[in-house]
């Protein structure tokens, strides 16, 4: 045991300092360790484990991976409709797994990655699809927002911060992060203002698109592990984006006008009337093509690096009614659960659902409109019921109308 016989003081068995010279000593069976040596030992162990972890990513087994139909079936439990987008997403994710397996085997044929871009109006389920599929994946997955990105050197987040998020999800295991999937939301917000190149510096639009090119294509990027500008002294981590799948989503508000212009441009001659009759003017998004994205403001280079283009249908009355009650995490089920935690059984009249759907269509906010309407109707009940000794609550049509009208009148008075 490390004890100073002259002064009868305990000493650290590693560094030899006495208990007076350290913060505290941890006593073992045959010796002592000081707080400083314990901290260093922990860092050495973590560093060694980190190197081992980064040496190889977890092995994928094709037999254990979810097939495209299984991925779509899982998405169906949470997202209503949007079959086309689900099929594209399921196939792309499954192919991403197969691509990783093929690279592990070192095959001669190199499969290129198929980055995806999803286009759909607000509230149709783009972000929900991304969040839902993240629950099923065997690789790191992160969702980032393109609206905060700017060119390096300007106020905002660096483009490399996208990979910082992926590293954090992978516990800084570089090999795992290099096999991950990134969902870039609000990609339409970095579109340049017109179809022509900008004559001024567009640091949050075209400049960000130019910066994204190297990430989407596949290159070694030096990533700041804690974010770019807050810790300039940090060591950069090199990350190869060659095997990272990028899924982009955006509302592209107003792109229907670009689609309509393109479709009308081809309607010439005797077949004009017949061709016009086949076009569904209520859902022009289904006819979207890469040239429409270019007309909206995405640069051709970035469109070329997003080869899979899919769309989300606008939500009709049937879809909105189903979203309200059918999915596992439906809006109504969430409120029933909230009241159940207070010991209150919450039920709704069938007519309330139809009323909420009518209002959501009127407000044109998609599925998010449903949530805000139900929240407005339930606000007073959520405020009062927890303090009352009630075991049940029935929301009637009259109550729903009264609550919504009261809220609208209050807002008008405040305005």
ZILIN-V211414 format. One record per residue. N is the residue number from 1. PHI is phi in whole degrees, 0 to 359 (NA if undefined). PSI is psi in whole degrees, -180 to 180 (* if undefined). OMEGA is omega in radians with two decimals (NA if undefined). Layout:
# ZILIN-V211414
n->{N & N}
phi->{PHI & PHI}
psi->{PSI & PSI}
omega->{OMEGA & OMEGA}
This chain:
# ZILIN-V211414
n->{1 & 2 & 3 & 4 & 5 & 6 & 7 & 8 & 9 & 10 & 11 & 12 & 13 & 14 & 15 & 16 & 17 & 18 & 19 & 20 & 21 & 22 & 23 & 24 & 25 & 26 & 27 & 28 & 29 & 30 & 31 & 32 & 33 & 34 & 35 & 36 & 37 & 38 & 39 & 40 & 41 & 42 & 43 & 44 & 45 & 46 & 47 & 48 & 49 & 50 & 51 & 52 & 53 & 54 & 55 & 56 & 57 & 58 & 59 & 60 & 61 & 62 & 63 & 64 & 65 & 66 & 67 & 68 & 69 & 70 & 71 & 72 & 73 & 74 & 75 & 76 & 77 & 78 & 79 & 80 & 81 & 82 & 83 & 84 & 85 & 86 & 87 & 88 & 89 & 90 & 91 & 92 & 93 & 94 & 95 & 96 & 97 & 98 & 99 & 100 & 101 & 102 & 103 & 104 & 105 & 106 & 107 & 108 & 109 & 110 & 111 & 112 & 113 & 114 & 115 & 116 & 117 & 118 & 119 & 120 & 121 & 122 & 123 & 124 & 125 & 126 & 127 & 128 & 129 & 130 & 131 & 132 & 133 & 134 & 135 & 136 & 137 & 138 & 139 & 140 & 141 & 142 & 143 & 144 & 145 & 146 & 147 & 148 & 149 & 150 & 151 & 152 & 153 & 154 & 155 & 156 & 157 & 158 & 159 & 160 & 161 & 162 & 163 & 164 & 165 & 166 & 167 & 168 & 169 & 170 & 171 & 172 & 173 & 174 & 175 & 176 & 177 & 178 & 179 & 180 & 181 & 182 & 183 & 184 & 185 & 186 & 187 & 188 & 189 & 190 & 191 & 192 & 193 & 194 & 195 & 196 & 197 & 198 & 199 & 200 & 201 & 202 & 203 & 204 & 205 & 206 & 207 & 208 & 209 & 210 & 211 & 212 & 213 & 214 & 215 & 216 & 217 & 218 & 219 & 220 & 221 & 222 & 223 & 224 & 225 & 226 & 227 & 228 & 229 & 230 & 231 & 232 & 233 & 234 & 235 & 236 & 237 & 238 & 239 & 240 & 241 & 242 & 243 & 244 & 245 & 246 & 247 & 248 & 249 & 250 & 251 & 252 & 253 & 254 & 255 & 256 & 257 & 258 & 259 & 260 & 261 & 262 & 263 & 264 & 265 & 266 & 267 & 268 & 269 & 270 & 271 & 272 & 273 & 274 & 275 & 276 & 277 & 278 & 279 & 280 & 281 & 282 & 283 & 284 & 285 & 286 & 287 & 288 & 289 & 290 & 291 & 292 & 293 & 294 & 295 & 296 & 297 & 298 & 299 & 300 & 301 & 302 & 303 & 304 & 305 & 306 & 307 & 308 & 309 & 310 & 311 & 312 & 313 & 314 & 315 & 316 & 317 & 318 & 319 & 320 & 321 & 322 & 323 & 324 & 325 & 326 & 327 & 328 & 329 & 330 & 331 & 332 & 333 & 334 & 335 & 336 & 337 & 338 & 339 & 340 & 341 & 342 & 343 & 344 & 345 & 346 & 347 & 348 & 349 & 350 & 351 & 352 & 353 & 354 & 355 & 356 & 357 & 358 & 359 & 360 & 361 & 362 & 363 & 364 & 365 & 366 & 367 & 368 & 369 & 370 & 371 & 372 & 373 & 374 & 375 & 376 & 377 & 378 & 379 & 380 & 381 & 382 & 383 & 384 & 385 & 386 & 387 & 388 & 389 & 390 & 391 & 392 & 393 & 394 & 395 & 396 & 397 & 398 & 399 & 400 & 401 & 402 & 403 & 404 & 405 & 406 & 407 & 408 & 409 & 410 & 411 & 412 & 413 & 414 & 415}
phi->{NA & 279 & 230 & 281 & 291 & 291 & 256 & 57 & 245 & 285 & 233 & 292 & 288 & 261 & 257 & 83 & 285 & 280 & 295 & 284 & 265 & 235 & 294 & 198 & 248 & 261 & 271 & 250 & 289 & 232 & 179 & 228 & 222 & 276 & 298 & 294 & 292 & 295 & 297 & 296 & 297 & 298 & 296 & 296 & 295 & 298 & 296 & 294 & 295 & 298 & 296 & 293 & 294 & 284 & 292 & 207 & 271 & 298 & 285 & 261 & 240 & 301 & 294 & 271 & 283 & 290 & 284 & 307 & 294 & 291 & 296 & 295 & 298 & 293 & 296 & 299 & 291 & 244 & 240 & 276 & 69 & 54 & 299 & 298 & 297 & 296 & 295 & 300 & 294 & 297 & 295 & 295 & 293 & 296 & 295 & 298 & 299 & 297 & 296 & 295 & 295 & 297 & 288 & 296 & 277 & 70 & 291 & 290 & 281 & 263 & 276 & 283 & 280 & 246 & 295 & 243 & 232 & 253 & 243 & 186 & 294 & 299 & 81 & 266 & 117 & 297 & 292 & 296 & 300 & 295 & 296 & 290 & 292 & 297 & 291 & 260 & 281 & 258 & 231 & 302 & 221 & 217 & 247 & 236 & 253 & 284 & 292 & 270 & 279 & 220 & 297 & 301 & 99 & 244 & 296 & 134 & 258 & 292 & 297 & 295 & 295 & 302 & 283 & 300 & 298 & 295 & 299 & 298 & 297 & 272 & 55 & 60 & 275 & 298 & 298 & 291 & 299 & 287 & 246 & 278 & 233 & 242 & 257 & 262 & 273 & 56 & 295 & 290 & 284 & 256 & 290 & 287 & 288 & 210 & 285 & 269 & 302 & 286 & 271 & 249 & 281 & 258 & 282 & 250 & 241 & 298 & 298 & 291 & 301 & 298 & 291 & 286 & 305 & 293 & 291 & 293 & 289 & 120 & 203 & 275 & 243 & 279 & 252 & 285 & 295 & 242 & 97 & 287 & 259 & 280 & 229 & 293 & 274 & 289 & 280 & 281 & 251 & 286 & 234 & 269 & 269 & 302 & 254 & 270 & 273 & 251 & 245 & 248 & 222 & 196 & 282 & 48 & 299 & 98 & 290 & 301 & 295 & 294 & 296 & 298 & 299 & 294 & 294 & 294 & 296 & 266 & 272 & 224 & 90 & 291 & 274 & 301 & 293 & 296 & 294 & 296 & 291 & 278 & 275 & 275 & 288 & 279 & 220 & 289 & 299 & 291 & 263 & 297 & 222 & 305 & 293 & 290 & 296 & 295 & 296 & 287 & 137 & 275 & 284 & 304 & 297 & 283 & 295 & 295 & 270 & 237 & 291 & 264 & 247 & 227 & 228 & 244 & 289 & 296 & 280 & 270 & 298 & 298 & 295 & 297 & 296 & 291 & 301 & 296 & 230 & 274 & 299 & 302 & 248 & 298 & 300 & 296 & 298 & 294 & 289 & 300 & 294 & 301 & 286 & 298 & 293 & 262 & 77 & 245 & 271 & 260 & 226 & 238 & 289 & 302 & 295 & 295 & 300 & 296 & 295 & 297 & 297 & 302 & 292 & 296 & 294 & 296 & 279 & 57 & 245 & 65 & 294 & 295 & 297 & 301 & 298 & 293 & 291 & 296 & 299 & 296 & 295 & 268 & 302 & 297 & 296 & 293 & 282 & 268 & 299 & 303 & 271 & 261 & 269 & 245 & 245 & 205 & 212 & 247 & 267 & 264 & 297 & 298 & 296 & 298 & 298 & 299 & 295 & 291 & 295 & 297 & 294 & 294 & 295 & 298 & 292 & 295 & 295 & 294 & 291}
psi->{136 & 92 & 135 & 109 & -30 & -48 & -2 & 44 & 142 & 145 & 153 & 131 & -13 & -52 & -14 & 0 & 148 & 170 & -19 & -23 & -4 & 171 & -53 & 162 & 138 & 126 & 131 & -170 & -39 & 21 & -172 & 157 & 135 & 167 & -36 & -46 & -34 & -42 & -45 & -39 & -41 & -45 & -38 & -44 & -45 & -41 & -42 & -44 & -39 & -43 & -40 & -40 & -40 & -14 & -32 & 143 & 164 & 138 & 137 & 144 & 123 & -35 & -29 & -13 & 143 & 132 & 162 & -41 & -36 & -38 & -44 & -40 & -37 & -43 & -35 & -27 & -24 & -26 & 126 & 135 & -150 & 45 & -40 & -48 & -39 & -41 & -46 & -45 & -43 & -45 & -42 & -41 & -42 & -42 & -32 & -43 & -47 & -35 & -41 & -40 & -41 & -37 & -32 & -33 & -15 & 41 & 156 & -39 & 118 & 119 & 127 & 149 & 149 & 87 & 149 & 148 & 125 & 129 & 131 & 148 & 166 & 141 & 13 & -13 & 18 & -54 & -35 & -39 & -44 & -46 & -38 & -44 & -24 & -28 & -22 & -12 & 153 & 7 & 159 & 141 & 137 & 152 & 126 & 156 & 125 & -16 & -24 & -6 & 140 & 169 & 155 & 134 & -4 & 160 & 130 & -165 & 142 & 154 & -32 & -17 & -19 & -44 & -25 & -43 & -41 & -40 & -42 & -42 & -35 & 13 & 38 & 23 & 103 & -42 & -38 & -45 & -33 & -3 & 8 & -177 & 133 & 128 & 115 & 108 & 159 & 42 & -24 & -18 & -9 & 16 & 145 & 163 & -17 & 179 & -17 & 149 & 143 & 139 & -14 & 171 & 116 & 84 & -21 & 3 & -95 & -34 & -39 & -40 & -43 & -39 & -30 & -20 & -48 & -32 & -47 & -40 & -45 & 105 & 168 & 120 & 133 & 115 & 128 & 120 & -22 & 21 & 153 & -51 & -15 & -27 & 76 & -16 & -6 & 153 & 136 & 148 & 120 & 128 & 129 & 120 & 9 & -37 & 11 & 125 & 129 & 127 & 123 & 144 & 146 & 154 & -33 & 55 & 123 & -1 & -18 & -33 & -39 & -41 & -44 & -42 & -43 & -42 & -41 & -30 & -26 & -7 & 90 & 143 & -159 & -26 & 6 & -49 & -43 & -41 & -41 & -33 & -26 & -12 & 127 & 102 & -17 & -16 & 71 & -18 & -27 & -16 & 12 & 144 & 162 & -34 & -24 & -37 & -38 & -44 & -30 & -31 & 6 & 140 & 148 & -35 & -38 & -32 & -39 & -26 & 3 & 72 & -25 & 113 & 121 & 168 & 161 & 133 & 146 & 146 & 123 & -176 & -43 & -44 & -43 & -40 & -40 & -41 & -32 & -34 & -22 & -44 & 163 & -36 & 39 & 159 & -46 & -42 & -33 & -43 & -37 & -41 & -42 & -44 & -32 & -33 & -21 & 9 & 23 & 129 & 114 & 130 & 154 & 143 & 148 & -35 & -25 & -40 & -45 & -38 & -43 & -43 & -42 & -45 & -37 & -40 & -39 & -40 & -18 & 47 & 9 & -149 & -30 & -31 & -37 & -45 & -46 & -35 & -46 & -38 & -42 & -43 & -38 & -5 & -49 & -42 & -41 & -26 & -40 & -42 & -42 & -27 & -12 & 157 & 72 & 147 & -2 & 155 & 127 & 123 & 115 & 167 & -42 & -42 & -43 & -46 & -43 & -45 & -42 & -42 & -40 & -42 & -41 & -40 & -41 & -40 & -38 & -41 & -40 & -35 & *}
omega->{-3.09 & 3.12 & 3.10 & -3.05 & -3.10 & -3.08 & 3.14 & 3.13 & 3.11 & 3.13 & 3.09 & -3.11 & -3.10 & -3.07 & 3.08 & 3.14 & -3.12 & -3.10 & 3.08 & -3.03 & -3.12 & 3.13 & 3.07 & 3.13 & 3.04 & -3.06 & 3.04 & -3.12 & -3.08 & -3.13 & -3.11 & 2.99 & -3.12 & -3.11 & -3.13 & 3.14 & 3.11 & 3.11 & 3.13 & 3.13 & 3.11 & -3.13 & 3.12 & -3.14 & -3.14 & 3.14 & 3.14 & 3.11 & 3.13 & 3.13 & -3.14 & -3.14 & -3.08 & -3.13 & -3.12 & 3.09 & 3.13 & -3.10 & 3.08 & 3.11 & -3.05 & -3.12 & -3.09 & -3.06 & 3.10 & 3.10 & -3.10 & -3.14 & 3.11 & 3.10 & -3.14 & 3.13 & 3.10 & 3.12 & -3.12 & -3.12 & -3.03 & -3.05 & -3.13 & 3.07 & 3.11 & -3.08 & -3.12 & -3.13 & 3.13 & -3.14 & 3.12 & -3.09 & -3.12 & -3.13 & -3.10 & 3.13 & 3.13 & 3.10 & 3.08 & 3.08 & -3.10 & 3.12 & 3.11 & 3.12 & 3.14 & -3.14 & 3.08 & -3.12 & 3.13 & 3.14 & 3.13 & -3.12 & -3.12 & -3.12 & 3.11 & 3.11 & -3.10 & 3.07 & -3.02 & 2.94 & 3.14 & -3.11 & 3.11 & -3.10 & -3.05 & 3.08 & -3.12 & 3.00 & -3.13 & -3.11 & 3.12 & 3.08 & -3.13 & -3.13 & -3.09 & -3.10 & 3.11 & -3.14 & -3.00 & -2.91 & 3.09 & -3.13 & 3.13 & -3.09 & 3.09 & 3.09 & 3.12 & -3.09 & -3.09 & -3.05 & -3.10 & -3.05 & 3.02 & 3.05 & 3.12 & 3.12 & 3.14 & -3.12 & -3.06 & -3.13 & 3.06 & 3.13 & -3.14 & -3.14 & 3.03 & -3.12 & 3.05 & 3.12 & -3.14 & 3.08 & -3.13 & 3.12 & -3.12 & -3.11 & 3.11 & 3.00 & -3.01 & -3.12 & 3.09 & -3.11 & -3.11 & 3.09 & -2.97 & 3.12 & -3.14 & 3.03 & 3.12 & -3.10 & 3.10 & -3.13 & -3.13 & -3.10 & 3.08 & 3.07 & 3.06 & -2.94 & 3.11 & -3.12 & -3.12 & 3.08 & -3.09 & 3.11 & 3.06 & -3.08 & -3.12 & -2.93 & 3.13 & -3.14 & -3.10 & 3.13 & 3.11 & 3.10 & 3.12 & 3.14 & -3.13 & -3.05 & -3.08 & 3.12 & -3.07 & -3.07 & -3.10 & 3.11 & 3.10 & -3.08 & 3.06 & -3.01 & 3.03 & -3.02 & -3.12 & -3.08 & -2.91 & -2.86 & -3.07 & -3.09 & -3.06 & -3.08 & -3.02 & 3.09 & 3.14 & 3.09 & 3.11 & 3.14 & 3.10 & -3.06 & -3.07 & -3.07 & 3.11 & 3.11 & 3.13 & 3.06 & -3.11 & 3.12 & 3.12 & -3.13 & -3.12 & -3.09 & 3.14 & -3.11 & 3.09 & 3.11 & 3.11 & 3.13 & -3.13 & 3.12 & -3.13 & -3.13 & 3.13 & -3.12 & -3.10 & -3.10 & -3.08 & 3.01 & -3.02 & -3.11 & -3.03 & -3.06 & -3.11 & 3.14 & -3.13 & -3.10 & -3.10 & -3.10 & 3.09 & -3.05 & 3.13 & 3.14 & -3.13 & -3.08 & -3.11 & -3.14 & -3.04 & -3.14 & -3.12 & -3.12 & 3.07 & 3.08 & 3.11 & 3.12 & -3.14 & 3.12 & 3.02 & -3.11 & -3.08 & -3.10 & -3.10 & 3.08 & 3.12 & 3.13 & 3.06 & -2.96 & -3.11 & -3.12 & 3.10 & -3.04 & 3.03 & -3.11 & 3.00 & -3.05 & 3.08 & -3.07 & -3.11 & -3.13 & 3.13 & 3.12 & 3.13 & -3.13 & -3.07 & -2.98 & -2.92 & -3.05 & 3.13 & -3.13 & -3.10 & -3.07 & -3.11 & 3.13 & 3.12 & 3.14 & 3.08 & 3.13 & 3.13 & -3.13 & 3.12 & 3.12 & 3.05 & 3.13 & -3.11 & 3.09 & -3.09 & 3.06 & 3.14 & 2.97 & -3.12 & -3.10 & 3.13 & 3.14 & -3.13 & 3.13 & 3.13 & 3.13 & 3.11 & -3.13 & 3.13 & 3.09 & 3.13 & -3.11 & 3.10 & 3.13 & 3.12 & -3.08 & 3.12 & 3.10 & 3.10 & -3.09 & -3.09 & 3.13 & 3.13 & 3.11 & 3.13 & -3.13 & -3.01 & -3.01 & -3.13 & -3.14 & 3.13 & 3.11 & -2.99 & -2.96 & -3.12 & -3.13 & -3.11 & 3.14 & 3.14 & 3.07 & 3.10 & 3.10 & 3.11 & 3.12 & -3.12 & 3.12 & 3.14 & 3.13 & -3.13 & 3.13 & -3.13 & -3.12 & -3.11 & 3.12 & 3.13 & 3.14 & 3.14 & 3.12 & 3.14 & -3.14 & 3.10 & 3.12 & 3.12 & -3.13 & NA}
